Amino acid sequence: MYSQSVPTGLQIQSQTPLAPLTTFGIGGAARYFAVAHTETEVSEAVAWAEDRSLSLFVLGGGSNLLVRDEGFDGLVLKIGVLGVETCGDGCFEVGAGEIWDEFVERVTRQEMAGVECLAGIPGSVGGTPVQNVGAYGQEVAETIEWVRAFDRKSRGWVRLDKAACRFRYRQSLFNSDEPERYIVTRVRFQLRPGGRPNLRYADLQLRLGDRQGLTLAKVASVVREIRREKGMLLVEGDSDCRSAGSFFKNPVVGLDRLEAIAAAAGVTPGMVPGWPAGVGLIKIPAAWLLERAGFVKGFGSGPARISSRHTLALTNQGGATCADIERLQGQIVDGVRERFGITLEREPVLLG
Ligand SMILES: Cc1cc2nc3c(=O)[nH]c(=O)nc-3n(C[C@H](O)[C@H](O)[C@H](O)COP(=O)(O)OP(=O)(O)OC[C@H]3O[C@@H](n4cnc5c(N)ncnc54)[C@H](O)[C@@H]3O)c2cc1C
């Protein structure tokens, strides 16, 4: 173990364990590790890694990440750029290293609408545009105006507006079109002062009951409550939240396949749940496919198991390795493919 510094004060450490920096609590060490508190430190860290021909991985809150047991043979750069600035009515410029749920808490208390259903999602502000986080009928893309980032290709700073970010379901420029090209340092959000909450989800509507005098802070707190019950809120000592949230994306299939899927599940086509996903396409809940294929809550052996409260979350119940989680993932993917002919995709990023 050693630590060295470059001119601005960026501290480079070696052999840093990554498991404690992730919500899964799994994985080996980073050969090198640093926290960038400023944009200058971000560009310096990139140059430091390039000079040594090292791979660089950008870390936020580690909540959508599965680190391999062998660790990472490069530089892991944690983004610690902080600050929340107001830039007009409902407009906020936020450092990528800020904790997302603290920002949601702050703006919902100020009755700024647009992110209330995203309360309780773990991770950093900079991580939210990467997979266009979403929950309870809301997506972060709805409120992002632009993203400031370091472009590792041109080695310069860019401001990418919403259209340039190419947001889709759990996808964006940052994780799909140009993965690893951009390092996000600031995000500008345009919220709706005094706006009405988004109450598209039946679960949420039911829980809120009488809407008289309903505040955004109340909606956010009910969202956190629902999440807590499902093990989808980070709660100390709750092993069901030692995960990366939903492990599989909801697959999109052609409507022409609905009959075969229904037959494989032993139901009528009308009973297959789903949402329209473009012309001739339907998005089917991955959780439904898992359950119908026999992968129910609590499934698994040893410490790698499906959460006892959420079918889509693979969890580390204590001492699981990345290999354990990958074995469980393989078993589920194979089982769902055999039953329905659908290949599920992993949502979290695999590092190493
Ligand atoms: C209990 C639980 C519940 C969850 N619920 C939800 C949910 O409801 N909806 C949902 O969408 N997600 C959910 N997630 C997943 C996760 O919280 C989000 O994807 C989150 O936005 C990830 O942010 P992060 O800062 O933790 O990113 P990390 O896990 O650190 O990184 C994830 C990816 O983003 C990249 N990245 C991170 N920060 C930056 C940056 N500044 N610049 C460039 N790239 C960056 C990383 O390189 C990596 O590829 C959940 C996770 C958990 C553990």
PDBQT file of the ligand as one rigid body, heavy atoms in Angstrom, charges set to zero:
ROOT
HETATM    1  C1  LIG A 401     -31.237  -0.942  -3.227  1.00  0.00    +0.000 C 
HETATM    2  C2  LIG A 401     -31.109  -0.362  -4.612  1.00  0.00    +0.000 A 
HETATM    3  C3  LIG A 401     -32.211   0.160  -5.276  1.00  0.00    +0.000 A 
HETATM    4  C4  LIG A 401     -32.088   0.711  -6.556  1.00  0.00    +0.000 A 
HETATM    5  N1  LIG A 401     -33.207   1.205  -7.177  1.00  0.00    +0.000 NA
HETATM    6  C5  LIG A 401     -33.109   1.727  -8.425  1.00  0.00    +0.000 A 
HETATM    7  C6  LIG A 401     -34.260   2.233  -9.101  1.00  0.00    +0.000 A 
HETATM    8  O1  LIG A 401     -35.366   2.246  -8.562  1.00  0.00    +0.000 OA
HETATM    9  N2  LIG A 401     -34.114   2.733 -10.349  1.00  0.00    +0.000 N 
HETATM   10  C7  LIG A 401     -32.904   2.759 -10.980  1.00  0.00    +0.000 A 
HETATM   11  O2  LIG A 401     -32.849   3.238 -12.125  1.00  0.00    +0.000 OA
HETATM   12  N3  LIG A 401     -31.798   2.306 -10.374  1.00  0.00    +0.000 NA
HETATM   13  C8  LIG A 401     -31.870   1.778  -9.125  1.00  0.00    +0.000 A 
HETATM   14  N4  LIG A 401     -30.743   1.287  -8.492  1.00  0.00    +0.000 N 
HETATM   15  C9  LIG A 401     -29.448   1.297  -9.210  1.00  0.00    +0.000 C 
HETATM   16  C10 LIG A 401     -28.546   2.495  -8.860  1.00  0.00    +0.000 C 
HETATM   17  O3  LIG A 401     -28.869   3.027  -7.610  1.00  0.00    +0.000 OA
HETATM   18  C11 LIG A 401     -28.605   3.614  -9.902  1.00  0.00    +0.000 C 
HETATM   19  O4  LIG A 401     -28.282   3.111 -11.181  1.00  0.00    +0.000 OA
HETATM   20  C12 LIG A 401     -27.637   4.757  -9.556  1.00  0.00    +0.000 C 
HETATM   21  O5  LIG A 401     -27.965   5.889 -10.318  1.00  0.00    +0.000 OA
HETATM   22  C13 LIG A 401     -26.179   4.397  -9.780  1.00  0.00    +0.000 C 
HETATM   23  O6  LIG A 401     -25.393   5.527  -9.394  1.00  0.00    +0.000 OA
HETATM   24  P1  LIG A 401     -23.990   5.363  -8.718  1.00  0.00    +0.000 P 
HETATM   25  O7  LIG A 401     -23.480   6.724  -8.433  1.00  0.00    +0.000 OA
HETATM   26  O8  LIG A 401     -24.086   4.444  -7.546  1.00  0.00    +0.000 OA
HETATM   27  O9  LIG A 401     -23.170   4.694  -9.894  1.00  0.00    +0.000 OA
HETATM   28  P2  LIG A 401     -22.064   3.540  -9.793  1.00  0.00    +0.000 P 
HETATM   29  O10 LIG A 401     -22.699   2.272  -9.360  1.00  0.00    +0.000 OA
HETATM   30  O11 LIG A 401     -20.902   4.006  -9.049  1.00  0.00    +0.000 OA
HETATM   31  O12 LIG A 401     -21.658   3.399 -11.333  1.00  0.00    +0.000 OA
HETATM   32  C14 LIG A 401     -22.570   2.841 -12.265  1.00  0.00    +0.000 C 
HETATM   33  C15 LIG A 401     -22.085   3.177 -13.677  1.00  0.00    +0.000 C 
HETATM   34  O13 LIG A 401     -22.151   4.595 -13.869  1.00  0.00    +0.000 OA
HETATM   35  C16 LIG A 401     -20.875   5.126 -14.169  1.00  0.00    +0.000 C 
HETATM   36  N5  LIG A 401     -20.756   6.415 -13.493  1.00  0.00    +0.000 N 
HETATM   37  C17 LIG A 401     -21.037   6.706 -12.207  1.00  0.00    +0.000 A 
HETATM   38  N6  LIG A 401     -20.805   8.010 -11.943  1.00  0.00    +0.000 NA
HETATM   39  C18 LIG A 401     -20.364   8.546 -13.107  1.00  0.00    +0.000 A 
HETATM   40  C19 LIG A 401     -19.937   9.853 -13.489  1.00  0.00    +0.000 A 
HETATM   41  N7  LIG A 401     -19.909  10.866 -12.628  1.00  0.00    +0.000 N 
HETATM   42  N8  LIG A 401     -19.522  10.027 -14.771  1.00  0.00    +0.000 NA
HETATM   43  C20 LIG A 401     -19.537   9.008 -15.666  1.00  0.00    +0.000 A 
HETATM   44  N9  LIG A 401     -19.919   7.765 -15.363  1.00  0.00    +0.000 NA
HETATM   45  C21 LIG A 401     -20.333   7.534 -14.086  1.00  0.00    +0.000 A 
HETATM   46  C22 LIG A 401     -19.881   4.101 -13.676  1.00  0.00    +0.000 C 
HETATM   47  O14 LIG A 401     -18.663   4.171 -14.398  1.00  0.00    +0.000 OA
HETATM   48  C23 LIG A 401     -20.626   2.809 -13.928  1.00  0.00    +0.000 C 
HETATM   49  O15 LIG A 401     -20.479   2.439 -15.272  1.00  0.00    +0.000 OA
HETATM   50  C24 LIG A 401     -30.834   0.737  -7.209  1.00  0.00    +0.000 A 
HETATM   51  C25 LIG A 401     -29.706   0.213  -6.532  1.00  0.00    +0.000 A 
HETATM   52  C26 LIG A 401     -29.842  -0.322  -5.251  1.00  0.00    +0.000 A 
HETATM   53  C27 LIG A 401     -28.632  -0.863  -4.542  1.00  0.00    +0.000 C 
ENDROOT
TORSDOF 0
